[in-house]
Amino acid sequence: MKKYTFLVYHREYETFLDAVRERGLLHVKERKGGEVEDAALREKMQLLKRIRDAVQFLHHREAEPVETAGDIDAMKVLHDFEAMRREREVAEQELQTLQKDVHQLEPWGDFSWESVERLAEDGWEMNFFSTSSRRWEKDWPEKYNAFIISETGTTTFFVTVTPKGEKVDIDADPVRLPEHSMSYVRGEISKLGEKIAEIDAAYDEYAAKYIPALEQLQLKVQQEFDFDKVVLNSPRSAEDKVVVLEGYIPENESKDFDQFVESQGVYYEATYPDLKEKVPVLLKNNWFTRMFETIGDLYALPNYKELDLTPYYAPFYWIFFGFCLGDAGYGLVLALIGFIMAGRVKPDMKGPMKLLGTLGLATIIFGLISGTVFGMSLYEMKFSFYGTLADRMAAKGKTINDELFTMALALGAIQILFGMFIKAANEKHQFGWKYAYGTIGWLVLIVGGLIVYLMSQLGVNPSVVNIVMYVVIGVGFLGAFLFNNPERNVFTNFGVGLWDAYNMVTGVMGDLLSYIRLFALGVSSAILGYVFNSLAMQLSPDIPVLKIVVMIIILLIGHGITIFMSTLGAFVHPMRLTFVEFYKNSGFAGGGLRYTPFKKRIS
């Protein structure tokens, strides 16, 4: 990135800003202190929220688009839509109230309140009660002129008809009923149901006709909001005569942008940003790693000073997902869903769908390695060459699960060491070689130690092994314990090195054991699939056609549940290994700001 600072005469500022927006390259630097307090800006922000809510709501209606003739007043559409939503909310509230009334009136039947009023005119008072059936007294009909209306479960509902003014002292709960008959309430419910159905039909009509108009309105308001925000966020100097604008542009675009600015006759400075500034980042990845940017965004963007770790964790995440799900049949389902839906969904969902399909391919590969297809173990079935492999492993006293367990730990060790190499490269990239000596020292000790061990196991001359061992210990000790930070003295570095040694031993071992989850999740998904296969066989009745139907139903439901649960685990746990173990060992800091150029959204 290159940082640009512009000094613009206040009367020419908006014209210049409009030209900058037309170029669509400058990421405008915001002043400290957050949003500018401005009533018009807040009003636009609220309008944007209203439009976004309307568009999102109408998209969920999934109506077939219909072309409309003539110009559409999108603001009127928005107001009418919001009026409909308010009307429907009121109708729903009234419906809920009426449904409660029905629940209260049901035990009493469809009686007329006019009859109750006529009794009152004749000097009789009717009271409504409920009580537990076992508390009903047989003398109440004679004593209080009580009449049982209905009994529901263990509750008795009854009325008393007594002379007006006479106190009814009865051991029962008085009931207050709505002042409408059951038929009236049900009629009102029917009317409200029709009204809500009409509004829902209108929603579908709006979704079919007006979503493009509302989306255009959203872009228009967003564009105005962005422009006003930049104007109000630009500090002024020289008695408000000069406006200062700061921003960032990708370095490869700076040459053409310089020519553009010079054509505007505006004073500017182009410099490389100070690393202490919050500089926006623009990720540049190939077709494969770009799919995994969605995963990294869930944690944080890299800051401008450090390396983008997406290309480095993407292959591992791909492998780990396949390992965790580990069923070739499930992988085939995910791959088909992902690649088929990628051509049918909206543009912003194409990337996630392609990612799902690609992760499905990894699952197929690891499913073939583990020998699992829809919960069936090809090793146990002795299917084709899997039977030969199973016999060879059995001769060594092992099973495929033993090999998968070892593979999980090996993959963990590789990623942890790779992360430490990335950390050294990151430290060199940000601060220079001398700040990477500490990490390099630990790498020498760990990798060198492994090399010494392998040499001794392969029968290399002991003298050579000893020489290599002393070199490894010497070089590693210097980097890890004496020169781990050039800003401290040797004695302080040694003390810090001892503490780092403790953290290294305990931390790396703990991190390594975390990778066992890859094996555990793969086994659990295979077991779940096997369980549903067994249930399908055991619960199917011994009737020729019905047996197959029941079996298919159980298999579809069971494997559907397994795919959902196992895919969720395969998505989350590799993410955890990436964000915790890999990011920690690679020294990831994060906190980056996404490059968002100030540009026109609509013409």
N, C-alpha and C positions, 0 to 999 in steps of 0.2 A: 504494500500500500504506500501511496504518497499522500502527504498532508498538504492541503491547499488553504491559504488564507486570502480572502478578498476584501478590499476596501472599496465600497461603492457609494457614490453620491446618492443621498436619500431619495431624490426624485426619480432616479433611474433604477432604483433597487428592484422594484417589482417587475419591471421589464427584463432586467438581467436575470432575475430569479426564474421567470417564465422560460427564458432561453436555456437556462441550466436544466430545468425540468424536462425540456424537450430533448436534451441530450441523454438524460436518464442514467448518469454515471456517478454523480456525487452523493456520497453518504454524508448527510449534514450532521455535524457535531452539535449535540444538545448542550445547553448551558447547565451547570450544576444547579440543583434545586428543583428539578422535575418540571412538570407541566407549567406553562404560563397561565396564570389565573385570568381568564378572559371569558366574559359571558357568552359572546358569539361562538367561541371555540367550544365551550362546554355544551352549547346548544347543538352544534354540529355533531359532537361526540354522542349525545343522547339520540339524535336522529339516526346516526349510524347503527347504534345498538338496536333501535326499533326496526330498521330495515333488515339487519342481519337476522333478528329473531323471526321476522316475517318470512324471509327467504328459507331459513332453516326449517320452519314449521311446514311451509308449502312443499318443500322437497320431500318431506316424509309422507306426503299424500300419495306419491308415486303414480300420478295421473299422466296419461299420454299427452305430450305437447300438442297444442293446436295453434295453427298460424292465425294471427289476427290482422285485420286490415285497418289502415289508418294509424294516426298517431295515438299513443296511449299516454294519458296523464298519470305518471307513476305515483306522484304524491297523492292524487285522489284515490288511486288503487290502494295505497298504503292506509289512508284514513278509513276507507270503506272496510278494508280487511280488519283493521283494529276495532272498528265499531262492531263488526260481526263477532269477533273474539269476545268482546265485552258482553255482547248480547247472549252469547252461548254460555259464558261463565255464570251470568245471572240465571239463565234457564237451568243450568246444572245445579246451582245452589237451591233454586226453588224445587227442583226434582228431588234432591236429597231430603229436603224438608217434608215433601209430600210422601216420600217413601217411608219416612219415619212415622208419619201420620197413619199410613196403611198398616204398618206393623202394630201400632197402638190400637187401631180400630178392628183388626182382624178377629180378636176373640169375642167381640160384641156383635158382629154381623152388620148387615146393612140396614140400620135403623134410621128413622127420621127425627131430627132434632125438633121439628115442628110438633110432633106428638109429645115430646118432653115439655115443650113450652105450653101446650094446651093443658097438660096435667097441672102445670104450675098455675095457670089461670084458674083452674078448678080447685086450687088449694092443696095440691099434692106436690111433694118434692121428691125427685128421683136422685139417688146417690149411687155412684159406681165404686165397687170395691174388688180387691183381689186378695186371696189368702192361700196358704198351703192347704191342700185337700185334707190333710189329717187334722187341721185346726178348725175345719167347718163343723159348726154345732147344729144339731138336728132341730133345736128349738128356734133358730134364727128366722125361718119362714113365718112362724106364728108370732114371734116377739117383735121382729122388725119388718115384717112383710117382705122378706128377702126372696129373690128369685134367681136361681142359678141360670146363667146365660150360656156358659161353656166351660169345659175343663180341658186344659192343655198340659199334658204331662202331669206334674204334681201340683199344678196351680189351678185354683177354682176362681172363676170370674162371676160376680153376681151383682145385682142391684137391689136397693131397698126403695120401697115406695111408702113414704110416711107423710102424715099431715105437715103442712108447711109450718116451719118454726120449731117443730119437734126435734130435740137433739138425739142423734143416732150414736150411741156410745157402744161401738162394736169393735171387737178385737180383730181388725182386718185393716189392710192398707188402702186408703182412699186413692182413686185413680182419676186423674184429670185428662179428659179426652179432647181432641181437636173439635172445634165447633163446626164441623162439616160431616156429611154422611159419607159412607164408604163409596157409594156410586159417584158422588160428586168428586171425591179425591181421585178416584181411578180415572174419571173423565178428564180431570186436569192433568194427570200424569200422561194420558194418551195425547193430549194437545201439546204438552211440552216435548214429548217424544217426537211428534211430527215436526215441531219447530226445530229441534236439534238436528233431525234428519235433513231438513231443508238447508240449515246452515252448513252441515257437512257436505251436502251436494254443492253448495256454493264454494266451499273450500276447494273441492275437486276442480270446479270450473276455474277458480283463480289459479290453482296450481297448473292447470293445462294452458292457460292463456297468458298469465302475467308474470311468471318467474323471470323471463329474460328482461322485461321492463324494470322490475325491481332490482335485478342485479346491475343493470346499467345505472340506475339511480344510486345504488350503493357505490359504484366506482366513481361516479360524478361527485358525490358528497365526500368520499374518501379523498379524492384529488383536491377538492377545495379545502378540506380539513388539513391535509399535508401542507398545502401552500400557506394557509393562514398560520399554521403552527410554526413553519420556518420563519415567516415574516415576524411574528410576535416573539420568536425565540432568538432573534438576531440582535446582539447588543449594538448600541449606537455610541458614537464619540464625536468630538469636535462640535459640541453644542447641538447634537442630534443631526448634524449635517452629513455624517459619514456612517454607513452601516457596515458592521464587520460580520463576515460569513466565513465559517470554517467547516472543512469537510475532508473526506478521504476518497481516493480513487485507486483502483487496481493499477499497479505500476505499468503493466503492459498497455493500458489505455491512456497513459499520461501524455504521450507525444501528440496524439490527435487532439486531446483535450486542451493542451497548451495552445495549439493553433486556434482552437475555437475561442478561448478566453482572450487571446490577443486580438481577435477580430471584433471583440466586444468593447475594446478600449478601456478595460477595467484593470486597476492595479492589483497584482496578486503575487504571492510567494508560494513556491512549491518546494517542500523539504521532505526529508524522511522523518517519520514520527519518532518522538522520544519513546523508548520502550516502557516508560512509566505511565504513558497515556493509555486510555481505554480505546484501543484501535480496533475497528471492526475486522472480522475475518471472513474470507471468501474461500470455502473449501473447494479443492480441485481434485476430483477422483475419477477413476475410469468407470466403465459401465457396470463392473461387478461391485466394486467397493462403494459406488454411489448408492446402491440399494441399502447399504448398512448405515448410511448417515441417519436414517430414521431411528435406529437403535441408539446411536451416540447422542442424538438430540434429547433423548429421555433423561440423560444425565447432565451433560453440559457441553458447550462448544469449547474447543481449545482456545486459550488466549493467544493473542497475536505473536507472542514471543516464542511459543513452543510449537513442536511438531504436531500435525494432525495425525492422531492415532488410528483413524478409520482404516487406512490400508493395512495396518498391522494387526488389528483385532478381527477384521472381517473374515479372513480364512479360518481362524480359530473358531469364531462364533458359528460359522457354517458347519465345521466339523463337529463341534460340541452339540449343536442342535440335532444333527443326524445321530450322534451317539446316544443322546438322551431318549429320543423317540424310538430309534432302533428297530423299526418294523418295515420291511419292504412294501407290504400291502398298504400300510398307513401312509408311507411316503408317496406311493403312486396316487393315492386319493388327494393328498395335499398338492402334488405337482399338477394334477389335472385341474383342480379347482383354481390354483394360482394362475396358471398360464392361460386357461380358458377365460377366466374373469378379467384378466389383464386387458383383454381386447374389448371388454364390454362395460367397464366401469368408467367413472369420470377421470379426467387426467390426473387429479391429485391423488387418486387411489391406484393408479397403474403401478407406481413404484412398490407399495406394500404388497400388491398381488404378485408382481414378479419376484419379490423377495420370498413370498410364501412358496411359489413354485420352485424356486432355486433351493430353498431349504428342504422341500420335498425330495429333490434329487439326492441331497446329502443323506436323507433318511433311507432312501432306497439302497444306497451304497452300503450304509452301516447295517441295514436290515439283512442284506445279502452276506455281510461278514458275520453277523451274529446268527444267521440262519433262521430268522423269524419272519413269517409271512402271515398276517392276520392272526397272530397268537399261536400259530403252528410252528413247532420247532423242527426244522429240516434235519438237524443233527439227530434228534431222537427218532425221527421217521426214517432215518438212513436213506434219505432222498438223494439219488445220484452220487456225486463225489462227496457229499456231506457225510455219508456213511463211512467212507474211507478216512476222511479227516477225523471223525469222531473216534474211530478205532485207533488211529495213530496217537491221538491225544490221550486216550484211555491207557495205551501201553506205557505212556510216561506218567500215568497217575494224575492226569489233568483233564479238565473239561473246557469248553469254549468260554464259560464264565470266568475261569481262572485267567485265561488269556485276555479277556476284556477288562478284568480288574487291573492287570498289569499295564494294559494299553492306556487306561484312564490315568494312572499315575505317571506313565511316561509322557503323555500329552501335557499333563500339568507341569512336569519338570521342564519340558521344552518351552512352554509358554512363559513360565516364571523367568527362566534364563534369558529368553528372547526379550522379555520386558526389561530386564536389567541392561541388556545391550541398548535398547531404545532409550533408557534413562541416561546412559552415558552419552549417547548421541545428542539427546535433548540438552544435557548440561553443556556439552561442547557448542551446540548450536546457539544457545542463549548467552553463555558467559565466557566460553573459551575452554581450551583443553585443560588448563590447570584446575578448573572447577570440577572436572570429570575424573580426576585421579582417584578419588575415594571409591566411586562405583567401579572403575576399571580394576582397582586393587582387589575388590571382592570378586569380580569376575575372574580374575587371574587365579585367586585362591580356589574358587569353586570349580571352574572348568579345568584348570591345571591339575587340581586334585583328582578329578575324574580321569584325566589323561594318564597321570602317574599310576592310578589303580589299574587301568586297562593295560598299560605297559607291563606291569608286574604280572598280570594274569596271562598275558600273551607270551611270557617267557623271555622278555627283553633282558639284555645284560644288566645285572643289578647295579653295576657302576654307573651305567647310563641313566638308569632309573633314579639313582640317588642324586646325580647331577641335576637332572630335570626337576626333581623334588625340591632341592635347595634353591634353584632359580625361581621356582614358583613361589616358595615361601618368602624368599627375599623380596621379589618384586611386589607380590601381593601385600606383604607387611608394610612396605614403604607407602604404597598407595592408600591402603585401608586404615593404617594407624598413624602415620606420620605426616602425610601430605593430603589428608582428606578435605582440608579447607585452607586455601592460601591466605586467608585473612586472619588466621589464628596462629599462635606459636606452636612448636612441636609438642610441648608437654600437654597443652590443652587438647591438641589433636589426638594424642595418645589416649587421654582419658575418654574423649568422645568416641574414639575407635573401640575401646573396650565395651562401652555401652552399646555401640552399634553392633558389636559382635554378639552380644546377648540377644538383641532384637533380631539380628539376622538368623541366628540358629533357631530361636523359638518361632519367629515370624514365617520363615521359609518353610519350616516343617508343618506349621499350621496351615499355611497356604496350600502346600502340596496335598495334605489330607483332604482339603476341600474338594479336590477334583474326583474324589471317590464318588461324589454325587452323580457324575456322568454314568458310572457303572450301575449305581443303585437305581436311577431313573429308567435306564434302558431295561433292566431286569424287571422292574415293577410294571412297565407297560406291557412287556411280554407275558407276565403272569396274569394281568387283567384280561388280556385277549384270550389266554388259555382258559381262564375261569368261565368266560362267556361262551366259549366253544363247548365246554363241558356241560354248562347249563342247557344249552340248546339241544344237546344230545339226550340229557337226562329228563328234561321237562316235556319233550315232544311226545304226544300220545302215539300209541302203536297202531295208528290208522293210516293207511298208505298216503292219501292226498293231504289230510290234515297234518300229518307228521311233518311234511315238507314245509307247509305254510307256517306252522308254529315255529319251526326251526329257523326259517328265514326271518320271521318277525323278531325273535330273540336275538339273532345274530346282528340284524340291522340296528336294533336299539342298543344292544350291548357294545358293539364295536363303535357305534356313534358316540356313546358316552366315553369309551376308552380313548378314541381319537381326540375328543375335546379336552379331556383331563390331561392326557399325556402331552398333547401339543402345548397346552398352557404351561405345564412344567418344563417342557423342552424350550420354551420361549424365555421363561423367567430365570431359570438356573444358569444357563450360559451367560445371560445378561449379568447375573450376580458375579460370576467368575470374572467377567470382563471389567465391571465397574469397581470391584473390590480387589481381587488378586492381581489382575493384569495392570490396571491403572495405578495401583499402589507401587508395584515393583517397577513400573516405567516412569514413576515420578510425575504423573499427570497432575496439573494444577487446575486447568479449566477456567471457567468464568468469562469465556469469550463473548463478544458482542457480534451478532450476525450482520453481515454487510447488507444493508437495505438501501439501495439507491433512491434518491428523490427523482421520481419520473412521472410522466403522464400515464394515467390509467385508461383514459378514453380520449379520443380526438375531439 
